[in-house]
Amino acid sequence: MKVCANCGGKIKSRQNFCPTCGQVAQLVVVDRGAARWAVLGFICPVLGAILYLIWHKRRPNTAKSAGLGALISVGWVVSIMLMVVVGITIGLEVVE
């Protein structure tokens, strides 16, 4: 079942016109920004960044999810690396 881009009415799959307003049925891309794209961006931040760049105009919500997952992943890795460096530095100071 399709949804009318003009009035939001339901259009059966075989109909070419909206029964509510008479508008010609058009293909509407649903952009919900599913969490699976954020998870994919978190697991593979490079892919999340690429998907963001590809979709940022056509699917802004989905692009935001993929980009946010990538950004969180990179921030998480950088913070862990920073903690390791600080821990090593503090450990070296204690030994000396």
C-alpha positions as protocol buffer text, in pm:
chain_id: "A"
residue {
  index: 1
  type: MET
  ca { x: 0 y: 0 z: 0 }
}
residue {
  index: 2
  type: LYS
  ca { x: 127 y: 346 z: -95 }
}
residue {
  index: 3
  type: VAL
  ca { x: 69 y: 678 z: 78 }
}
residue {
  index: 4
  type: CYS
  ca { x: -35 y: 993 z: -109 }
}
residue {
  index: 5
  type: ALA
  ca { x: 238 y: 1260 z: -101 }
}
residue {
  index: 6
  type: ASN
  ca { x: -31 y: 1532 z: -123 }
}
residue {
  index: 7
  type: CYS
  ca { x: -289 y: 1440 z: 141 }
}
residue {
  index: 8
  type: GLY
  ca { x: -146 y: 1131 z: 317 }
}
residue {
  index: 9
  type: GLY
  ca { x: -434 y: 910 z: 205 }
}
residue {
  index: 10
  type: LYS
  ca { x: -385 y: 540 z: 145 }
}
residue {
  index: 11
  type: ILE
  ca { x: -349 y: 429 z: -218 }
}
residue {
  index: 12
  type: LYS
  ca { x: -379 y: 66 z: -319 }
}
residue {
  index: 13
  type: SER
  ca { x: -73 y: -69 z: -499 }
}
residue {
  index: 14
  type: ARG
  ca { x: -249 y: -94 z: -838 }
}
residue {
  index: 15
  type: GLN
  ca { x: -406 y: 253 z: -830 }
}
residue {
  index: 16
  type: ASN
  ca { x: -243 y: 543 z: -1013 }
}
residue {
  index: 17
  type: PHE
  ca { x: -447 y: 817 z: -844 }
}
residue {
  index: 18
  type: CYS
  ca { x: -529 y: 898 z: -483 }
}
residue {
  index: 19
  type: PRO
  ca { x: -896 y: 816 z: -410 }
}
residue {
  index: 20
  type: THR
  ca { x: -910 y: 1099 z: -154 }
}
residue {
  index: 21
  type: CYS
  ca { x: -769 y: 1399 z: -343 }
}
residue {
  index: 22
  type: GLY
  ca { x: -723 y: 1272 z: -700 }
}
residue {
  index: 23
  type: GLN
  ca { x: -350 y: 1347 z: -708 }
}
residue {
  index: 24
  type: VAL
  ca { x: -128 y: 1128 z: -928 }
}
residue {
  index: 25
  type: ALA
  ca { x: 40 y: 861 z: -717 }
}
residue {
  index: 26
  type: GLN
  ca { x: 416 y: 917 z: -682 }
}
residue {
  index: 27
  type: LEU
  ca { x: 688 y: 707 z: -532 }
}
residue {
  index: 28
  type: VAL
  ca { x: 769 y: 841 z: -186 }
}
residue {
  index: 29
  type: VAL
  ca { x: 1095 y: 740 z: -17 }
}
residue {
  index: 30
  type: VAL
  ca { x: 1039 y: 669 z: 351 }
}
residue {
  index: 31
  type: ASP
  ca { x: 1325 y: 811 z: 557 }
}
residue {
  index: 32
  type: ARG
  ca { x: 1294 y: 701 z: 919 }
}
residue {
  index: 33
  type: GLY
  ca { x: 1661 y: 690 z: 1015 }
}
residue {
  index: 34
  type: ALA
  ca { x: 1656 y: 336 z: 1150 }
}
residue {
  index: 35
  type: ALA
  ca { x: 1890 y: 241 z: 1433 }
}
residue {
  index: 36
  type: ARG
  ca { x: 2048 y: -35 z: 1224 }
}
residue {
  index: 37
  type: TRP
  ca { x: 2231 y: 232 z: 1021 }
}
residue {
  index: 38
  type: ALA
  ca { x: 2371 y: 380 z: 1343 }
}
residue {
  index: 39
  type: VAL
  ca { x: 2489 y: 35 z: 1452 }
}
residue {
  index: 40
  type: LEU
  ca { x: 2648 y: -22 z: 1112 }
}
residue {
  index: 41
  type: GLY
  ca { x: 2819 y: 318 z: 1135 }
}
residue {
  index: 42
  type: PHE
  ca { x: 2944 y: 231 z: 1484 }
}
residue {
  index: 43
  type: ILE
  ca { x: 3084 y: -106 z: 1375 }
}
residue {
  index: 44
  type: CYS
  ca { x: 3241 y: 32 z: 1057 }
}
residue {
  index: 45
  type: PRO
  ca { x: 3287 y: 410 z: 1090 }
}
residue {
  index: 46
  type: VAL
  ca { x: 3434 y: 449 z: 743 }
}
residue {
  index: 47
  type: LEU
  ca { x: 3122 y: 297 z: 590 }
}
residue {
  index: 48
  type: GLY
  ca { x: 2902 y: 514 z: 814 }
}
residue {
  index: 49
  type: ALA
  ca { x: 3083 y: 827 z: 695 }
}
residue {
  index: 50
  type: ILE
  ca { x: 3051 y: 720 z: 331 }
}
residue {
  index: 51
  type: LEU
  ca { x: 2679 y: 653 z: 372 }
}
residue {
  index: 52
  type: TYR
  ca { x: 2637 y: 993 z: 535 }
}
residue {
  index: 53
  type: LEU
  ca { x: 2806 y: 1164 z: 243 }
}
residue {
  index: 54
  type: ILE
  ca { x: 2596 y: 973 z: -10 }
}
residue {
  index: 55
  type: TRP
  ca { x: 2259 y: 1015 z: 164 }
}
residue {
  index: 56
  type: HIS
  ca { x: 2281 y: 1357 z: 334 }
}
residue {
  index: 57
  type: LYS
  ca { x: 2051 y: 1521 z: 74 }
}
residue {
  index: 58
  type: ARG
  ca { x: 1824 y: 1235 z: -35 }
}
residue {
  index: 59
  type: ARG
  ca { x: 1774 y: 1064 z: 304 }
}
residue {
  index: 60
  type: PRO
  ca { x: 1873 y: 1311 z: 576 }
}
residue {
  index: 61
  type: ASN
  ca { x: 1742 y: 1108 z: 872 }
}
residue {
  index: 62
  type: THR
  ca { x: 1909 y: 785 z: 761 }
}
residue {
  index: 63
  type: ALA
  ca { x: 2230 y: 975 z: 682 }
}
residue {
  index: 64
  type: LYS
  ca { x: 2221 y: 1131 z: 1027 }
}
residue {
  index: 65
  type: SER
  ca { x: 2189 y: 786 z: 1190 }
}
residue {
  index: 66
  type: ALA
  ca { x: 2481 y: 640 z: 993 }
}
residue {
  index: 67
  type: GLY
  ca { x: 2699 y: 947 z: 1052 }
}
residue {
  index: 68
  type: LEU
  ca { x: 2615 y: 963 z: 1422 }
}
residue {
  index: 69
  type: GLY
  ca { x: 2709 y: 596 z: 1466 }
}
residue {
  index: 70
  type: ALA
  ca { x: 3041 y: 660 z: 1293 }
}
residue {
  index: 71
  type: LEU
  ca { x: 3105 y: 971 z: 1501 }
}
residue {
  index: 72
  type: ILE
  ca { x: 3030 y: 791 z: 1828 }
}
residue {
  index: 73
  type: SER
  ca { x: 3259 y: 504 z: 1728 }
}
residue {
  index: 74
  type: VAL
  ca { x: 3549 y: 736 z: 1645 }
}
residue {
  index: 75
  type: GLY
  ca { x: 3497 y: 933 z: 1967 }
}
residue {
  index: 76
  type: TRP
  ca { x: 3490 y: 613 z: 2168 }
}
residue {
  index: 77
  type: VAL
  ca { x: 3815 y: 486 z: 2012 }
}
residue {
  index: 78
  type: VAL
  ca { x: 3989 y: 822 z: 2059 }
}
residue {
  index: 79
  type: SER
  ca { x: 3882 y: 841 z: 2425 }
}
residue {
  index: 80
  type: ILE
  ca { x: 4012 y: 488 z: 2492 }
}
residue {
  index: 81
  type: MET
  ca { x: 4342 y: 572 z: 2323 }
}
residue {
  index: 82
  type: LEU
  ca { x: 4368 y: 889 z: 2530 }
}
residue {
  index: 83
  type: MET
  ca { x: 4304 y: 694 z: 2851 }
}
residue {
  index: 84
  type: VAL
  ca { x: 4571 y: 441 z: 2756 }
}
residue {
  index: 85
  type: VAL
  ca { x: 4826 y: 717 z: 2686 }
}
residue {
  index: 86
  type: VAL
  ca { x: 4745 y: 893 z: 3014 }
}
residue {
  index: 87
  type: GLY
  ca { x: 4765 y: 561 z: 3200 }
}
residue {
  index: 88
  type: ILE
  ca { x: 5102 y: 479 z: 3050 }
}
residue {
  index: 89
  type: THR
  ca { x: 5229 y: 830 z: 3127 }
}
residue {
  index: 90
  type: ILE
  ca { x: 5114 y: 811 z: 3490 }
}
residue {
  index: 91
  type: GLY
  ca { x: 5260 y: 461 z: 3518 }
}
residue {
  index: 92
  type: LEU
  ca { x: 5598 y: 579 z: 3392 }
}
residue {
  index: 93
  type: GLU
  ca { x: 5603 y: 867 z: 3640 }
}
residue {
  index: 94
  type: VAL
  ca { x: 5535 y: 632 z: 3932 }
}
residue {
  index: 95
  type: VAL
  ca { x: 5819 y: 393 z: 3829 }
}
residue {
  index: 96
  type: GLU
  ca { x: 6080 y: 669 z: 3804 }
}
